[in-house]
Amino acid sequence: MTSPVPVNAPVADDFDDGPSVSLVDLLTWLGEGKKVIAAVTVAAAVVSVGVSLAMPNIFTARTSLLPSNSQQQGGGSAAALAALGSLGGLAGGLGAKTPDELYVNLLRSDSVQRALDARFELRKRYDIETYEVLRGTLPKYIKITADKKSGVITVEVDDEDPKFAADLANAHAGEISKLLSRLAVSEAQQRRVFFEQQLKDTKENLIRAEQALRDVQEKSGMVVLDKQAEAIIEAVAQLKTRIAEREIRLKVMRTSTTAENPDVRLLVSELAALRTELARMESRSAATADKEGNIDIPIGKLPSAGLEYVRAMREVKFQETMLGSMLRQFEVAKLDEAKDAPALQQVDVAEPPDRKSKPKRATIVVGSTLAAFLLMVGWTLWRRYSEVARAQNPEFAERLATLRGAWRLRR
């Protein structure tokens, strides 16, 4: 049976291997090394002053942009902005949770950066050969951030030339506006772009139809029609125009609604009825017209010599009617787009800064001097402590040598 260990038995201290050092010793060591500490500190201060003075002045120009969604404009624009998040090829993936994050990604997109590069020759200015290198370097000069609470986007540009910095910052607003116009973010923009293309196509079709009519006139020598044929042509043209208008409306509605929408189903029914009526009017069978009790003369009953001319004239009338309809729709879409506020408004226009933002020379000098002073104090205390430890405790000196060997790069 083992005897109990006395409570007051001495415990071996395996951790106190170094010499005991008092505050007086530390202050003495610092006093003995004060000349070296002061010399190195002063040298660091002089070097830091020279380096900071050699650094060029950098000016920061700022502009702020406000997304329209921050002004509680919602609905179609918000939904369209959310849909743009799937355009992964535009900027390497525009996965954004909020509109301001989406706009930040668009401002950093290749479309905007390439346009700025072409406009300001950024690769030449920053001495960069390829665009891929420029894309990785631009965050060093251009900082784009968004405030989470207000949604305001800030673009900051650093450059040695204050005017260039202001021009480059303001150019972001113009380039993002061009990009948003091309993407057609809002519902009104989508309709305007759609009808603009339809109007262009209709103009081209009208030119071709007029050319075809002139060819037929030169070939047949027919320049006028009787009143009955003109009435038929007018009726068919009006009917085809109504069909085309409803087809266009149906295309626009299907971009934002499903096939089960009551308005969509109503348009589909109207289109079916109008197409049936057009087929009846264009029928070549007189018996069909007589059986239905219709007083119209089918196109097939017109004189064969003028049939080709009738068709050419009918196409011209149809395209003229379509052109008028597309013009009205296009003007309405432009008015709706004008009513909407710009998708991204420039709140503050960047002005050439009159004071530098970098380098902060006072901070560099004070920080470098303080760092040199602290390093020299630490080095002086450690050097004197090591000398005392080696003199008083050889085993501790061996441990210090082992420690230095463990951290040595080359062994």
RODO-2510 file (C-alpha; in nm, 4 decimals, decimal comma):
residues 411
     n   res          X          Y          Z
     1     m     0,0000     0,0000     0,0000
     2     t     0,1468     0,3306    -0,1076
     3     s     0,1757     0,6143     0,1320
     4     p    -0,0126     0,9343     0,0512
     5     v     0,1805     1,2242    -0,1008
     6     p     0,2101     1,5199     0,1362
     7     v     0,0023     1,8166     0,0349
     8     n     0,2937     2,0557     0,0713
     9     a     0,5381     1,8372    -0,1237
    10     p     0,7500     2,0380    -0,3683
    11     v     0,6538     2,0052    -0,7359
    12     a     0,9247     2,0016    -1,0001
    13     d     0,9083     2,3005    -1,2330
    14     d     1,0028     2,1661    -1,5741
    15     f     0,9028     2,4839    -1,7587
    16     d     1,1148     2,7466    -1,5854
    17     d     1,4367     2,6763    -1,7719
    18     g     1,5292     3,0354    -1,8526
    19     p     1,6814     3,2950    -1,6292
    20     s     1,4577     3,5189    -1,4271
    21     v     1,4449     3,8725    -1,5705
    22     s     1,3134     4,1758    -1,3884
    23     l     1,1793     4,5016    -1,5237
    24     v     1,4994     4,6736    -1,4225
    25     d     1,6953     4,4290    -1,6381
    26     l     1,4772     4,4998    -1,9395
    27     l     1,5110     4,8741    -1,9024
    28     t     1,8869     4,8354    -1,8573
    29     w     1,9186     4,6363    -2,1768
    30     l     1,7151     4,8942    -2,3678
    31     g     1,9334     5,1724    -2,2301
    32     e     2,2497     4,9912    -2,3393
    33     g     2,1124     4,9419    -2,6908
    34     k     1,9506     5,2809    -2,7266
    35     k     2,2006     5,4050    -2,9841
    36     v     2,1392     5,1143    -3,2206
    37     i     1,7629     5,1384    -3,1700
    38     a     1,7638     5,5115    -3,2359
    39     a     1,9906     5,4811    -3,5412
    40     v     1,7800     5,2142    -3,7068
    41     t     1,4561     5,3973    -3,6236
    42     v     1,5837     5,7225    -3,7711
    43     a     1,7116     5,5412    -4,0789
    44     a     1,3713     5,3759    -4,1284
    45     a     1,2025     5,7157    -4,0937
    46     v     1,4314     5,8721    -4,3536
    47     v     1,3860     5,5836    -4,5978
    48     s     1,0081     5,5857    -4,5551
    49     v     0,9991     5,9611    -4,6188
    50     g     1,2018     5,9181    -4,9363
    51     v     0,9916     5,6280    -5,0583
    52     s     0,6619     5,8069    -4,9865
    53     l     0,7799     6,1209    -5,1652
    54     a     0,8829     5,9146    -5,4671
    55     m     0,5363     5,7568    -5,4928
    56     p     0,3091     5,9376    -5,7424
    57     n    -0,0038     6,1166    -5,6250
    58     i    -0,3221     5,9183    -5,6879
    59     f    -0,6572     6,0948    -5,7269
    60     t    -0,9904     5,9189    -5,6691
    61     a    -1,2978     6,0273    -5,8661
    62     r    -1,6391     5,9021    -5,7529
    63     t    -1,9785     5,8764    -5,9154
    64     s    -2,2940     5,7215    -5,7706
    65     l    -2,5734     5,5436    -5,9539
    66     l    -2,9253     5,4694    -5,8312
    67     p    -3,1212     5,1692    -5,9653
    68     s    -3,4834     5,2503    -6,0483
    69     n    -3,5973     4,9623    -5,8251
    70     s    -3,4682     5,1601    -5,5268
    71     q    -3,7430     5,4130    -5,6035
    72     q    -4,0109     5,1471    -5,5569
    73     q    -4,0681     5,1028    -5,9264
    74     g    -4,1553     4,7438    -5,9540
    75     g    -4,3582     4,5039    -6,1516
    76     g    -4,2259     4,4164    -6,4937
    77     s    -3,8880     4,5814    -6,4473
    78     a    -3,8125     4,3880    -6,1293
    79     a    -3,9156     4,0607    -6,2892
    80     a    -3,7087     4,1335    -6,5982
    81     l    -3,4065     4,2181    -6,3841
    82     a    -3,4437     3,8924    -6,1972
    83     a    -3,4662     3,7054    -6,5269
    84     l    -3,1373     3,8587    -6,6398
    85     g    -2,9607     3,6687    -6,3645
    86     s    -2,9467     3,3645    -6,5948
    87     l    -2,7325     3,5423    -6,8560
    88     g    -2,4198     3,3615    -6,7510
    89     g    -2,2101     3,4453    -7,0580
    90     l    -2,2280     3,8183    -7,0120
    91     a    -1,9886     3,8474    -6,7199
    92     g    -1,8900     3,4947    -6,6378
    93     g    -2,2186     3,4359    -6,4534
    94     l    -2,4451     3,7095    -6,3232
    95     g    -2,5888     3,5269    -6,0245
    96     a    -2,7354     3,8173    -5,8255
    97     k    -2,9867     3,8108    -5,5420
    98     t    -3,0815     4,1803    -5,5526
    99     p    -3,1064     4,4389    -5,8334
   100     d    -2,8089     4,6378    -5,7042
   101     e    -2,5922     4,3238    -5,7102
   102     l    -2,7047     4,2605    -6,0667
   103     y    -2,6118     4,6131    -6,1725
   104     v    -2,2705     4,5775    -6,0057
   105     n    -2,2093     4,2598    -6,2054
   106     l    -2,3233     4,4319    -6,5244
   107     l    -2,0817     4,7196    -6,4577
   108     r    -1,8043     4,4605    -6,4240
   109     s    -1,9144     4,2684    -6,7332
   110     d    -1,6987     4,2180    -7,0399
   111     s    -1,9374     4,4297    -7,2469
   112     v    -1,8782     4,7378    -7,0306
   113     q    -1,5081     4,6777    -6,9706
   114     r    -1,4305     4,6185    -7,3391
   115     a    -1,6183     4,9361    -7,4321
   116     l    -1,4210     5,1352    -7,1739
   117     d    -1,0978     4,9793    -7,2972
   118     a    -1,1734     5,0802    -7,6564
   119     r    -1,2802     5,4301    -7,5550
   120     f    -0,9960     5,5183    -7,3149
   121     e    -0,7234     5,2821    -7,4417
   122     l    -0,6857     5,1302    -7,0961
   123     r    -0,4425     4,8598    -7,2039
   124     k    -0,2067     5,1192    -7,3440
   125     r    -0,2424     5,3422    -7,0381
   126     y    -0,1739     5,0614    -6,7906
   127     d     0,0892     4,8988    -7,0173
   128     i    -0,1027     4,5720    -7,0533
   129     e    -0,0895     4,3564    -7,3656
   130     t    -0,4044     4,1403    -7,3507
   131     y    -0,7600     4,2014    -7,2387
   132     e    -0,7578     3,8986    -7,0082
   133     v    -0,4741     4,0540    -6,8071
   134     l    -0,6554     4,3881    -6,8101
   135     r    -0,9713     4,2300    -6,6692
   136     g    -0,7760     4,0984    -6,3711
   137     t    -0,5959     4,4317    -6,3247
   138     l    -0,8935     4,6702    -6,3443
   139     p    -1,0127     4,6089    -5,9842
   140     k    -0,6851     4,7686    -5,8769
   141     y    -0,7902     5,0950    -6,0448
   142     i    -1,1724     5,0721    -6,0498
   143     k    -1,3761     4,9866    -5,7410
   144     i    -1,7506     4,9223    -5,7760
   145     t    -1,9566     4,8756    -5,4596
   146     a    -2,3238     4,8824    -5,3616
   147     d    -2,4741     4,9988    -5,0343
   148     k    -2,6945     4,7209    -4,8973
   149     k    -2,9432     4,9556    -4,7284
   150     s    -2,9962     5,2282    -4,9880
   151     g    -2,9003     5,0305    -5,2989
   152     v    -2,6834     5,3185    -5,4251
   153     i    -2,3945     5,1976    -5,6417
   154     t    -2,0610     5,3790    -5,6144
   155     v    -1,7924     5,3729    -5,8830
   156     e    -1,4468     5,4906    -5,7699
   157     v    -1,1594     5,5332    -6,0153
   158     d    -0,7965     5,5852    -5,9076
   159     d    -0,5533     5,7536    -6,1446
   160     e    -0,2617     5,9967    -6,1471
   161     d    -0,4621     6,2305    -6,3753
   162     p    -0,7683     6,3676    -6,1890
   163     k    -0,9540     6,4549    -6,5108
   164     f    -0,8996     6,1095    -6,6567
   165     a    -1,0243     5,9521    -6,3336
   166     a    -1,3430     6,1634    -6,3469
   167     d    -1,4035     6,0891    -6,7163
   168     l    -1,3555     5,7152    -6,6671
   169     a    -1,5900     5,7112    -6,3670
   170     n    -1,8640     5,9014    -6,5551
   171     a    -1,8228     5,6754    -6,8590
   172     h    -1,9564     5,3828    -6,6564
   173     a    -2,3008     5,5459    -6,6471
   174     g    -2,3098     5,5848    -7,0255
   175     e    -2,1861     5,2341    -7,0993
   176     i    -2,4275     5,0657    -6,8582
   177     s    -2,7130     5,2636    -7,0172
   178     k    -2,6130     5,1340    -7,3614
   179     l    -2,5943     4,7800    -7,2294
   180     l    -2,9346     4,8019    -7,0579
   181     s    -3,0875     4,9495    -7,3750
   182     r    -2,9535     4,6558    -7,5746
   183     l    -3,0752     4,4026    -7,3181
   184     a    -3,4211     4,5671    -7,2954
   185     v    -3,4557     4,5250    -6,9205
   186     s    -3,7987     4,6792    -6,8656
   187     e    -4,1269     4,5626    -7,0143
   188     a    -4,1679     4,8891    -7,2069
   189     q    -3,8203     4,8514    -7,3534
   190     q    -3,8995     4,4981    -7,4622
   191     r    -4,2124     4,6132    -7,6445
   192     r    -4,0291     4,9059    -7,8026
   193     v    -3,7503     4,6808    -7,9315
   194     f    -4,0028     4,4271    -8,0626
   195     f    -4,2143     4,6807    -8,2527
   196     e    -3,9023     4,8567    -8,3797
   197     q    -3,7935     4,5342    -8,5475
   198     q    -4,1463     4,4709    -8,6768
   199     l    -4,1580     4,8214    -8,8223
   200     k    -3,8257     4,7691    -8,9960
   201     d    -3,9415     4,4378    -9,1443
   202     t    -4,2715     4,5903    -9,2602
   203     k    -4,0928     4,8741    -9,4398
   204     e    -3,8767     4,6245    -9,6241
   205     n    -4,1802     4,4143    -9,7151
   206     l    -4,3619     4,7223    -9,8461
   207     i    -4,0676     4,8124   -10,0688
   208     r    -4,0629     4,4608   -10,2120
   209     a    -4,4397     4,4651   -10,2642
   210     e    -4,4257     4,7982   -10,4487
   211     q    -4,1466     4,6676   -10,6681
   212     a    -4,3482     4,3551   -10,7463
   213     l    -4,6543     4,5678   -10,8338
   214     r    -4,4482     4,7802   -11,0681
   215     d    -4,3130     4,4688   -11,2398
   216     v    -4,6669     4,3392   -11,2884
   217     q    -4,7835     4,6733   -11,4297
   218     e    -4,4962     4,6812   -11,6765
   219     k    -4,5692     4,3225   -11,7766
   220     s    -4,9500     4,3400   -11,8149
   221     g    -4,9979     4,7070   -11,8893
   222     m    -5,2761     4,7265   -11,6290
   223     v    -5,2618     5,0399   -11,4161
   224     v    -5,6132     5,0632   -11,2649
   225     l    -5,8842     4,8283   -11,1386
   226     d    -6,2601     4,8558   -11,1320
   227     k    -6,4352     4,9572   -10,8090
   228     q    -6,5455     4,6034   -10,7296
   229     a    -6,1885     4,4663   -10,7431
   230     e    -6,0593     4,7568   -10,5343
   231     a    -6,3251     4,6891   -10,2707
   232     i    -6,2214     4,3240   -10,2535
   233     i    -5,8564     4,4183   -10,2202
   234     e    -5,9319     4,6697    -9,9449
   235     a    -6,1419     4,4173    -9,7537
   236     v    -5,8796     4,1434    -9,7759
   237     a    -5,6002     4,3833    -9,6768
   238     q    -5,7947     4,5057    -9,3748
   239     l    -5,8681     4,1502    -9,2677
   240     k    -5,5068     4,0406    -9,3016
   241     t    -5,3965     4,3441    -9,1046
   242     r    -5,6322     4,2559    -8,8196
   243     i    -5,4904     3,9026    -8,8207
   244     a    -5,1308     4,0289    -8,8172
   245     e    -5,2039     4,2724    -8,5330
   246     r    -5,3509     3,9982    -8,3181
   247     e    -5,0640     3,7633    -8,3963
   248     i    -4,8164     4,0285    -8,2781
   249     r    -5,0199     4,0971    -7,9647
   250     l    -5,0272     3,7236    -7,8968
   251     k    -4,6463     3,7026    -7,9285
   252     v    -4,6006     3,9871    -7,6834
   253     m    -4,8478     3,8420    -7,4325
   254     r    -4,6920     3,4964    -7,4444
   255     t    -4,3599     3,6389    -7,3232
   256     s    -4,5142     3,7109    -6,9833
   257     t    -4,8284     3,4916    -6,9562
   258     t    -4,9253     3,1287    -7,0069
   259     a    -5,1499     2,9739    -7,2692
   260     e    -5,4290     2,9393    -7,0092
   261     n    -5,4589     3,3154    -6,9627
   262     p    -5,8137     3,4325    -7,0568
   263     d    -5,6805     3,7138    -7,2773
   264     v    -5,4541     3,4721    -7,4625
   265     r    -5,7387     3,2274    -7,5190
   266     l    -5,9629     3,5092    -7,6438
   267     l    -5,6974     3,6207    -7,8932
   268     v    -5,6544     3,2636    -8,0154
   269     s    -6,0314     3,2367    -8,0756
   270     e    -6,0394     3,5686    -8,2609
   271     l    -5,7476     3,4629    -8,4783
   272     a    -5,9199     3,1387    -8,5721
   273     a    -6,2368     3,3252    -8,6747
   274     l    -6,0467     3,5873    -8,8748
   275     r    -5,8423     3,3236    -9,0575
   276     t    -6,1613     3,1393    -9,1492
   277     e    -6,3088     3,4597    -9,2886
   278     l    -5,9914     3,5316    -9,4853
   279     a    -5,9937     3,1828    -9,6342
   280     r    -6,3550     3,2347    -9,7431
   281     m    -6,2792     3,5683    -9,9064
   282     e    -5,9772     3,4313   -10,0875
   283     s    -6,1648     3,1212   -10,2043
   284     r    -6,1640     3,0640   -10,5781
   285     s    -6,4988     2,8812   -10,5693
   286     a    -6,7979     3,0977   -10,6539
   287     a    -7,0307     2,8215   -10,5425
   288     t    -6,9071     2,8525   -10,1854
   289     a    -6,9778     3,2237   -10,1829
   290     d    -7,3252     3,1818   -10,3310
   291     k    -7,4125     2,9031   -10,0877
   292     e    -7,3281     3,1273    -9,7899
   293     g    -7,5354     3,4059    -9,9364
   294     n    -7,2418     3,6430    -9,9516
   295     i    -7,2541     3,9185   -10,2100
   296     d    -6,8703     3,9438   -10,2327
   297     i    -6,7140     3,8201   -10,5535
   298     p    -6,4353     3,5703   -10,4757
   299     i    -6,0920     3,6559   -10,6072
   300     g    -6,1054     3,3490   -10,8275
   301     k    -6,3947     3,5071   -11,0262
   302     l    -6,1943     3,8155   -11,1185
   303     p    -6,0737     3,8353   -11,4801
   304     s    -5,7710     3,6129   -11,5190
   305     a    -5,5752     3,8918   -11,6921
   306     g    -5,5951     4,1063   -11,3788
   307     l    -5,5561     3,8312   -11,1202
   308     e    -5,1793     3,8742   -11,0883
   309     y    -5,2217     4,2496   -11,0674
   310     v    -5,4895     4,2078   -10,7984
   311     r    -5,2595     3,9966   -10,5879
   312     a    -4,9743     4,2427   -10,6215
   313     m    -5,2027     4,5357   -10,5385
   314     r    -5,3490     4,3477   -10,2451
   315     e    -5,0013     4,2858   -10,1036
   316     v    -4,9140     4,6540   -10,1353
   317     k    -5,2370     4,7551    -9,9607
   318     f    -5,1725     4,5003    -9,6872
   319     q    -4,8179     4,6195    -9,6254
   320     e    -4,9303     4,9850    -9,6233
   321     t    -5,1963     4,9045    -9,3651
   322     m    -4,9464     4,7021    -9,1622
   323     l    -4,6962     4,9867    -9,1744
   324     g    -4,9526     5,2280    -9,0309
   325     s    -5,0437     4,9811    -8,7586
   326     m    -4,6787     4,9149    -8,6670
   327     l    -4,6082     5,2876    -8,6549
   328     r    -4,8920     5,3372    -8,4058
   329     q    -4,7776     5,0463    -8,1909
   330     f    -4,4158     5,1658    -8,2025
   331     e    -4,5103     5,5186    -8,0959
   332     v    -4,7177     5,3834    -7,8060
   333     a    -4,4249     5,1660    -7,6934
   334     k    -4,1886     5,4650    -7,7118
   335     l    -4,4251     5,6733    -7,4995
   336     d    -4,4505     5,3952    -7,2421
   337     e    -4,0714     5,3674    -7,2335
   338     a    -4,0379     5,7435    -7,1903
   339     k    -4,2747     5,7322    -6,8919
   340     d    -4,0500     5,4835    -6,7154
   341     a    -3,7570     5,6296    -6,5252
   342     p    -3,4113     5,5284    -6,6503
   343     a    -3,3107     5,1849    -6,5256
   344     l    -2,9984     5,3350    -6,3694
   345     q    -2,9789     5,7042    -6,2829
   346     q    -2,6561     5,8916    -6,2171
   347     v    -2,6944     6,0677    -5,8832
   348     d    -2,3518     6,2318    -5,8513
   349     v    -2,1428     6,3237    -6,1548
   350     a    -1,7720     6,2659    -6,0932
   351     e    -1,5629     6,5834    -6,0911
   352     p    -1,1816     6,5991    -6,1147
   353     p    -1,0677     6,5811    -5,7481
   354     d    -0,8547     6,8708    -5,6255
   355     r    -0,6812     6,6678    -5,3510
   356     k    -0,4988     6,3395    -5,3712
   357     s    -0,6346     6,0294    -5,2007
   358     k    -0,3123     5,8264    -5,2107
   359     p    -0,0461     5,7786    -5,0916
   360     k    -0,1030     5,8703    -4,7265
   361     r     0,2544     5,9757    -4,6635
   362     a     0,2104     6,0591    -4,2948
   363     t     0,0662     5,7145    -4,2277
   364     i     0,3470     5,5464    -4,4209
   365     v     0,6214     5,7364    -4,2346
   366     v     0,4683     5,6945    -3,8884
   367     g     0,3877     5,3283    -3,9464
   368     s     0,7317     5,2441    -4,0846
   369     t     0,9100     5,4330    -3,8054
   370     l     0,7007     5,2698    -3,5332
   371     a     0,7477     4,9258    -3,6864
   372     a     1,1252     4,9741    -3,7045
   373     f     1,1352     5,0945    -3,3438
   374     l     0,9352     4,7974    -3,2139
   375     l     1,1388     4,5487    -3,4153
   376     m     1,4659     4,6914    -3,2823
   377     v     1,3356     4,6870    -2,9228
   378     g     1,2315     4,3261    -2,9607
   379     w     1,5571     4,2281    -3,1264
   380     t     1,7648     4,4038    -2,8543
   381     l     1,5749     4,2368    -2,5690
   382     w     1,5910     3,8944    -2,7309
   383     r     1,9628     3,9242    -2,8023
   384     r     2,0483     4,0217    -2,4436
   385     y     1,8126     3,7601    -2,3018
   386     s     1,9790     3,4900    -2,5125
   387     e     2,3223     3,5958    -2,3896
   388     v     2,2159     3,5788    -2,0266
   389     a     2,0394     3,2447    -2,0763
   390     r     2,3430     3,0834    -2,2407
   391     a     2,5670     3,2069    -1,9630
   392     q     2,3445     3,0847    -1,6783
   393     n     2,1956     2,7667    -1,8250
   394     p     2,3892     2,5674    -2,0880
   395     e     2,0944     2,3308    -2,1382
   396     f     1,8698     2,6244    -2,2256
   397     a     2,1357     2,7459    -2,4701
   398     e     2,1229     2,4092    -2,6470
   399     r     1,7460     2,4391    -2,6754
   400     l     1,7828     2,7820    -2,8324
   401     a     2,0297     2,6420    -3,0848
   402     t     1,7870     2,3607    -3,1655
   403     l     1,5064     2,6137    -3,2086
   404     r     1,7123     2,8221    -3,4510
   405     g     1,8055     2,5102    -3,6453
   406     a     1,4426     2,4005    -3,6723
   407     w     1,3410     2,7316    -3,8329
   408     r     1,6447     2,7612    -4,0590
   409     l     1,5530     2,7387    -4,4295
   410     r     1,8776     2,5693    -4,5310
   411     r     2,0124     2,2898    -4,3153
***
